[in-house]
Amino acid sequence: MKDRLSLNFKTRLCAVIGNPVSHSMSPAIHNAGYAALDLDFAYLPCQVEDVKGMLDGMRAMHNFRGLSVTIPHKVTAMKYVDEVVAADRIIGSINTIVKEDGKLIGMGTDGPGALKALNDAGVKLDGKIVLLLGCGGAARAIAFTLAQQTALAELCMLDINGEMLRGLTADLQANTGAQISSELLDDASLARAMGRADVVIHCTPIGMHPKEDASLVPAELFRPGQVVLDIVYNPLQTKLLADAEARGLQTISGVEMFINQAVLQFEIFTGGPAPEEVMRRVVMENLSK
């Protein structure tokens, strides 16, 4: 990280906003990238409840360049930016904000990050049934990316929030050609969906540090041949992934999606290529402590 005594008027400021953010690896990964390339940038974690106030401050500060947006602000933040990139507008959530010529522009890197993680793991999605657990901001981005860029047989979604679930279902049905199904999440609907799914993508905070012993999916519901991606990346192996792996399933850690989306954010903020291997090493070192 750039020495704090050398920070100056020209230093570009970036941050991650959310609540909580104490667990976030974003400061470590971005600052390591800046240091590796000797860039005059600094990145901070900011626990925020007042999203509008935060974005007003971003506009007001001459050197504030970019924000990473995490739980629970990915949908709310859209209300307070000046523009949303056309490809992301329909998704209804953003995880990245960059200031260009005084305007705040929102966009998303979660969906592409998740799809790259699946592709890199050799997972074939065409013709498959994908189960999405949770319908929050990251899930919206992943759902639209998969619906628009793959040939799924079906995208099945479960959530305890009926309004959120119905909204995402309607948006996907109106704006993509994918086969979409959804149910309120309970024990029975989860068992039915797990009995059909080829790929399971977990998009809720359950199992995240410091509550590592929790899992949304009872171990007995896994079945042979399934692939499981948990977008939680801290801890590196969640209970969900450990249970799936114990049953011989292919698992993909959320750290892969996290690194992919962070690389994209880094390049958006700095305008140049990211030192991906440096950023990956820092994340793995921090998660191994």
C-alpha positions in Angstrom: 0.0 0.0 0.0 1.2 3.5 -0.7 2.8 5.0 2.4 0.3 7.1 4.3 2.8 9.9 4.6 3.1 10.2 0.8 -0.7 10.6 0.3 -1.3 14.0 -1.3 -3.7 16.3 -3.1 -3.5 14.1 -6.3 -4.1 10.8 -4.6 -7.2 9.1 -6.0 -9.5 7.7 -3.3 -11.6 4.5 -3.6 -13.6 2.6 -1.0 -15.9 -0.2 -0.3 -19.3 0.7 1.3 -21.6 -1.7 3.0 -22.9 -2.8 6.4 -20.9 -4.6 7.7 -17.6 -4.2 5.9 -15.1 -5.2 8.6 -14.8 -8.7 7.0 -14.1 -7.3 3.5 -10.9 -8.2 1.7 -11.4 -5.4 -0.9 -9.0 -2.9 0.8 -6.2 -5.5 1.0 -6.7 -6.7 -2.6 -7.0 -3.2 -4.2 -4.2 -1.6 -2.2 -1.9 -4.5 -3.0 -2.6 -3.9 -6.7 -1.9 -0.1 -6.4 1.4 -0.8 -4.6 2.4 -3.4 -7.2 1.9 -0.9 -10.0 3.1 2.2 -8.0 -0.2 3.9 -8.6 -1.2 7.0 -6.6 -4.4 5.5 -5.3 -5.7 4.5 -1.8 -8.7 2.3 -0.9 -10.6 2.3 2.4 -13.4 0.3 4.0 -16.4 2.5 4.9 -19.3 1.1 7.0 -22.3 3.1 5.7 -26.0 3.3 6.4 -26.7 6.6 4.6 -26.0 5.7 1.0 -27.3 9.0 -0.4 -25.1 11.0 2.0 -22.1 8.9 1.0 -22.6 9.4 -2.7 -23.1 13.1 -2.2 -19.8 13.2 -0.4 -18.2 11.3 -3.3 -19.4 13.9 -5.7 -18.1 16.7 -3.5 -14.6 15.4 -3.1 -12.3 16.2 -6.0 -10.1 13.1 -5.7 -12.8 10.5 -5.0 -12.6 8.1 -7.9 -14.5 4.9 -7.2 -16.7 2.8 -4.9 -17.2 -0.9 -4.5 -20.8 -1.5 -3.2 -21.6 -4.6 -1.1 -24.4 -5.9 1.1 -27.0 -4.4 1.7 -26.6 -1.4 -0.7 -26.4 -2.9 -4.2 -30.0 -2.0 -5.0 -30.3 1.2 -3.1 -27.2 2.7 -4.6 -28.9 2.8 -8.0 -31.2 5.5 -6.8 -28.5 8.0 -6.2 -26.1 7.7 -9.1 -26.3 9.9 -12.2 -26.2 7.1 -14.8 -26.2 3.4 -14.9 -24.5 1.6 -17.8 -27.1 0.4 -20.2 -26.2 -3.3 -19.9 -26.6 -3.1 -16.1 -29.7 -0.8 -15.9 -32.2 -3.6 -16.4 -30.5 -5.8 -13.7 -31.6 -3.4 -10.9 -28.5 -3.6 -8.8 -24.9 -2.3 -9.0 -21.7 -3.1 -7.2 -19.4 -0.5 -8.8 -19.6 3.3 -9.0 -17.0 5.4 -10.8 -16.8 9.2 -11.0 -16.3 10.6 -14.5 -16.3 14.4 -15.1 -18.3 14.9 -11.8 -20.9 12.3 -12.6 -21.4 9.1 -10.7 -21.8 6.1 -13.1 -23.0 2.8 -11.8 -22.3 -0.6 -13.2 -21.9 -4.3 -12.1 -19.0 -6.8 -12.1 -20.7 -9.5 -10.0 -22.4 -11.3 -12.9 -19.4 -11.5 -15.2 -17.2 -12.5 -12.2 -19.5 -15.4 -11.3 -19.8 -16.6 -14.9 -16.0 -16.5 -15.4 -15.6 -18.5 -12.2 -18.0 -21.2 -13.5 -16.3 -21.2 -17.0 -12.8 -21.4 -15.5 -13.9 -24.4 -13.5 -15.1 -26.1 -16.7 -18.8 -26.0 -15.8 -21.0 -26.4 -18.8 -24.2 -24.4 -18.2 -26.1 -24.9 -21.5 -29.0 -27.2 -21.1 -28.7 -27.3 -17.3 -31.0 -26.4 -14.5 -29.4 -23.8 -12.2 -30.8 -23.1 -8.7 -30.2 -19.6 -7.4 -30.6 -19.4 -3.6 -31.3 -15.7 -2.7 -32.5 -12.8 -4.8 -30.4 -9.9 -3.5 -28.2 -7.5 -5.5 -25.5 -10.0 -6.4 -28.1 -12.7 -7.2 -29.8 -10.3 -9.6 -26.6 -9.6 -11.4 -25.8 -13.3 -11.6 -29.3 -14.2 -12.7 -29.3 -11.7 -15.6 -25.8 -12.6 -16.7 -26.7 -16.3 -16.9 -30.1 -15.7 -18.5 -28.6 -13.5 -21.2 -25.3 -15.1 -21.9 -25.9 -18.9 -21.6 -28.5 -21.4 -22.8 -29.8 -22.7 -19.5 -32.6 -25.2 -19.5 -34.1 -23.4 -16.5 -33.2 -20.8 -13.9 -34.9 -21.7 -10.6 -34.9 -19.1 -7.8 -35.8 -19.4 -4.1 -35.9 -16.6 -1.5 -37.7 -15.9 1.8 -38.6 -12.4 0.6 -41.7 -12.8 -1.6 -41.6 -9.2 -2.9 -38.0 -9.4 -4.0 -38.5 -12.8 -5.5 -41.5 -11.8 -7.5 -39.8 -8.7 -8.7 -36.7 -10.5 -10.0 -38.8 -13.2 -11.6 -40.9 -10.6 -13.4 -37.9 -8.7 -14.6 -36.2 -11.8 -15.9 -39.3 -13.0 -17.7 -39.9 -9.6 -19.3 -36.3 -9.0 -20.4 -34.7 -12.3 -21.2 -35.7 -15.4 -23.1 -34.7 -17.8 -20.3 -37.0 -20.3 -18.7 -37.6 -18.9 -15.2 -39.2 -20.5 -12.2 -39.4 -19.3 -8.5 -40.9 -20.3 -5.2 -40.8 -18.9 -1.7 -38.0 -20.6 0.2 -39.0 -23.2 2.8 -38.0 -26.7 3.6 -40.3 -28.3 1.0 -39.4 -25.9 -1.9 -35.7 -26.3 -1.1 -35.9 -30.1 -1.2 -37.8 -30.0 -4.5 -35.4 -27.6 -6.1 -32.3 -29.4 -4.9 -33.8 -32.6 -6.4 -33.8 -31.1 -9.9 -30.8 -28.7 -9.9 -27.6 -29.4 -11.8 -25.8 -26.3 -10.6 -26.5 -24.6 -7.2 -25.4 -21.0 -6.6 -25.7 -19.8 -3.1 -26.2 -16.0 -2.9 -27.2 -15.3 0.7 -24.9 -14.2 3.6 -25.5 -17.5 5.5 -22.2 -19.1 6.4 -20.2 -15.8 6.1 -17.7 -15.0 8.8 -18.2 -14.8 11.8 -21.1 -17.4 11.5 -19.1 -20.1 9.6 -21.0 -23.0 11.1 -24.3 -22.2 9.3 -25.5 -23.5 5.9 -28.8 -22.9 4.1 -28.8 -26.4 2.5 -29.0 -29.5 4.7 -26.2 -31.9 3.7 -28.6 -34.7 2.8 -30.2 -32.7 0.0 -27.1 -32.8 -2.2 -27.1 -35.3 -5.0 -24.4 -36.8 -7.2 -23.2 -34.8 -10.2 -24.2 -31.4 -8.8 -21.9 -28.4 -9.0 -22.0 -25.9 -6.1 -20.8 -22.3 -6.1 -21.0 -20.3 -2.9 -20.5 -16.6 -3.5 -19.5 -16.2 0.2 -15.7 -16.0 0.2 -14.9 -15.5 3.9 -14.3 -18.3 5.0 -12.6 -19.7 2.0 -14.5 -23.0 2.4 -18.0 -22.5 3.8 -20.0 -25.2 5.6 -22.1 -25.4 2.4 -19.0 -26.2 0.3 -17.6 -28.5 2.9 -20.8 -30.6 3.0 -21.0 -30.7 -0.8 -17.3 -31.7 -1.2 -17.8 -34.4 1.4 -20.3 -35.9 -0.9 -18.0 -35.9 -3.9 -19.5 -32.8 -5.6 -17.5 -30.2 -7.6 -17.4 -27.0 -5.6 -16.3 -23.5 -6.5 -15.3 -21.1 -3.8 -16.7 -17.6 -3.8 -13.1 -16.3 -3.8 -13.0 -17.0 -7.5 -16.0 -14.7 -8.2 -14.6 -12.2 -5.7 -11.2 -12.0 -7.4 -12.8 -11.8 -10.9 -15.1 -8.9 -10.0 -12.3 -7.1 -8.1 -10.0 -7.3 -11.1 -12.7 -5.7 -13.3 -13.3 -3.0 -10.7 -9.6 -2.3 -10.4 -9.4 -1.8 -14.2 -12.5 0.5 -14.2 -11.1 2.6 -11.4 -7.5 2.9 -12.7 -8.0 2.7 -16.4 -5.3 0.0 -16.8 -4.7 -3.7 -16.5 -4.9 -5.2 -13.0 -2.0 -7.3 -11.5 -4.3 -10.3 -11.1 -1.7 -12.7 -9.6 -0.7 -10.1 -6.9 -4.4 -9.6 -6.0 -5.1 -13.3 -5.9 -2.0 -14.0 -3.6 -3.1 -11.3 -1.2 -6.6 -12.7 -0.9 -5.4 -16.2 -0.3 -2.9 -15.1 2.3 -5.5 -13.2 4.2 -8.0 -16.0 4.1 -5.4 -18.5 5.2 -4.7 -16.6 8.5 
